Amino acid sequence: MGLLSDPNRRRALISLLTRLNAPICVVCYMAGVAWFMGLAFEPFTLRTYMSENAMGSTMVEERFPAGERALGTGREFSAHKKKAGGMPVDWLVKTMQSRGLEVFTQRFSRRLPFPDEDKERYMVKGTNVYGILRAPRAPRTEALVLSAPCSPGDDNNQAVGVLLGLAQYFRNQVFWAKDIIFLVNEHDLIGMQAWLEGYHHTNTTGMDWSPLQGRGGSIQAALSLELSSDVVTSLDLVLEGLNGQLPNLDLANLFYAFCQKIGVLCTTQGKLQRNDWDSVSGYSHAVQTMMLMVMKQASGRPWGDHGLFLRYHIEAATIKGINSFRQYKTDATTIGRLLEGMYRKLNNLLERLHQSYFFYLMPSLSHFVSIGYYMPAFGLLALILLLRVSFQPRLLTTYLLTDGVPGVLSVLTPLVISHLTGVALYTLPIHFQEIAVEHFPVSETEAVVLTAIAVYTAGLALPHNTHRLLTGRGTENGWKVLKLVAVLYLAVLLGCTALINFSLGFILALTLVPVAAFVTPDVPKALSAFIMVILSPACTLLFSVFLFQELQEMPVSFLDGWMLYLSVISQGILDHALYGSLVYPLVALLVYPCWLLFWNILFWK
Amino acid sequence: MAAPLTLLLLVAVTVRAALYRSSLADLISERVEVVSPLTAWKRVVEGLALLDLGVSPYSGDVFHETPLIIYLFHFLVDYAEITFMLADVITAVALYLSVKDYNKQVFRKQKYALEADRYPLDCLELIRSPKEMQYIPLKVAMFYLLNPFTILSCVAKSTCGLNNAVIALFVLSTIKGNVLLSAIFLSLATYQSIYPLTLCAAALLYLLQRQYIPVNLRRFSFWWFVAQYAFMYLGSLFVIVGLSFFLLGSWDFLPSVYGFILSVPDLTPNIGLFWYFFAEMFEHFRLFFLCVFQINVFFYTVPLSIKLKEHPVFLIFMQLAVISIFKSYPTVGDIALYMAFLPVWSHLHRFLRNIFLVSCVLLACSALFPVLWHLWIYAGSANSNFYYAITLLFNVAQILLVSDYFYAFLRREHHLSHGLYLKRKDGSEATLVLK
């Protein structure tokens, strides 16, 4: 309290902060970035360990024998899929019934807001088939889910085969204390969304689906299996779900523990872990893995079919089989044994997975960084905003007293206009696609994306002109107050974003904080305008696309990258419309208007 | 001045009416920051349903409002939205009129003091001018009506709005010097939520001052007036409680309303300090800490009344703030009431030290409440500690805000009697330090 009440010390502190403001800000920025990069350095991370006692010490013996038969079933499924030209509902129902499950189907249909060119779908109609294995050992109050997608073409047939094989094997065991639901979902996430909404009696996205005829208990955990070859070299664990939500770390630990036990190569982000952390290449490998996770989390989209479970408090992950050019192969029996082991441990759960972390980053599958370690990286960046605010605390009151109503108006106008631009960016692309298709030679999807880019660019020209027309000349204090408001706004916005989705908050902070710190009307216009555009949210996305490709070791040419960028925008809009991902509205309604405020300050007259 | 006020009222009512029609209304009325178990409209509706079935509304553990409120809504349930908007309008107008009257008195007192040459010469810049005071009542009404907290509270149909209206009417009648009405409204406010009881001291001080009765424990006139006020207050409280008994035909409501407020059995998270603490506590400490927590509201009355006995209206502001921070089920509506008084003290802004920092913290906390709630309840990834941390920060910021105003007020008074530019004994410039 001495600091707050003793005027001498306060004066000393304030003078220190004003004098050294710029150097402190630069140091904070560097420290923030350095901290973040340091997170991947192995001595700074924690080893993963199993926190949940129910899954830790108990012995499980895996005995699943029927890998070959499962692959046979997979081939049969593939043949029926080809014949039916989609989901072979009748065959699946029959097969599941013959394996002793209670089988139900769910139909769903959905019209996308505009055609999805990546997956070539517009009017989606499909059927989910699921069978419930009722728990013989306990009241049926809890359930586990194993799902496999029914994908077009030849993908994921083996996954369905292994799923059916496991169903048959599980049916003969007596130790199940939870219902096990075997789900084959059509049209990947759309089917999953329909099934989950049906299961929980909610309808958040206005999709049409028939109600579920049979339900199990409340779902505790779910795994989604993707397997497209008879043998695999490694298994990849995908954790990132909708809006950057992650499952409890114990689920990853469980997967890792069984891979170690059975001797399967396991990866995360498609990257094997390496032991040479003290070498440069080992460290850069860990950085790459972590950056990939950050990029995926920041995108806010579900990266596997599991992604939508997380919204319902269900811990879920996707396990992907990868077949590359390695000598050592793993067969379907081993994958079956791995899954059997995981389900038996999950079966032992007495309460929901909650012991371990929910906020973490993984530089490798055996190491993680928890929220307490990575938040300071963001905190250092946010501190810059607070330092920039602290330079003139009396500004607001004096401004309100001296400039009065016109002064308030000249600050309020840019605020309102930039938010209206944000609303336009949010609503226009989808509403104007038909008009755009009529007048320009583009497809609907291109129309949506190009409208979005057009509105975005138009927003750059619009606000600073209109505000001058409305209120005449802005005063000297005017831009300072506007900057104060904008910096505070940005600080609160980024803080809230980083709490919900750290990666997104951090990436936005990396680009927006420098803008917020340096922009004034006095800096050279052309150069600053160029830097600001480079650091604007849209360009951040563009760079992220290239960086992501680079990290995945699939670099693209500029033209391909641009096409990818366009498709990423359309996917972002679709994710929002289909699954309720929040990234697009967040950027359009809050981040972009906030950036426009700074743009406004730059051109303040 | 009537035209701007009317315009303001129209704007406020329009905003509320628009929000009632939007889909946000349902969302807002579920927020724990806006409604408490005491004030939730959902619970009032439940109580009404029970009443219509001929069952005592207090027979379940749902309804905790007072009998008068439920009988009020028994007749007005179809006009609930209008009632709540009207309550806000009444509060705003009452605050407007009372601040107008108060400012007149402040100005008159200042004139007398100037004529009697009681202020040191260098304090002229502290003297308040009628020009700067002209818009204060309007600003007060604006701070109340357009405060997002009030709007949220009104749109959620939290009965907190009605309590605020009663308290505002109490302030108005006190400042107008009407002893009987002041006592009646104070007893109504007490009947609604117990805590306004502490405003009694401020009201007495103000009324004594107005009637030129010195606060002197040895004088008969002082005790006579206190007895009169106490009689009116207790009498009307007795009548109201008796009326409730006759309306309901049982004493059920006493444990269900006042027992509920004092013993805090409902630990639903809110923006207050109670819920987390009592959820974590061992059962056999509960009574002790209950007393400790509850005594906070009442305890500060004594020192504050002694320190501020010359300035009862500031005392009312301080008391309202203390109540809204330390009460057992606070909502943002309570905060809005004392925040409405902030423009009255706008002349203190040169002495405020942390106002910028504190308002930033309050702003950030208000944004973080829903975010952390989402993480805790919907995403399941955070837990109650996250939410409580923000609650704690929010309340610390409020306390800093109030103590900052308190300090600034005392400092201005000090300067008014000792001169603005204080010198030390050795002639150097002195600074005031609060220790």
Interface residues (C-beta under 8 A of the other chain):
Chain A: L4 S5 D6 P7 N8 R10 Q245 L246 L310 R311 H313 H354 F358 F359 V389 P393 R394 L396 T397 L488 A491 V492 G495 C496 L499 I500
Chain B: H349 R353 N354 I355 F356 L357 C360 L363 A364 A367 L368 V371 L372 H374 L375 Y378 A379 G380 S381 A382 L400 T431 L432 V433 L434 K435
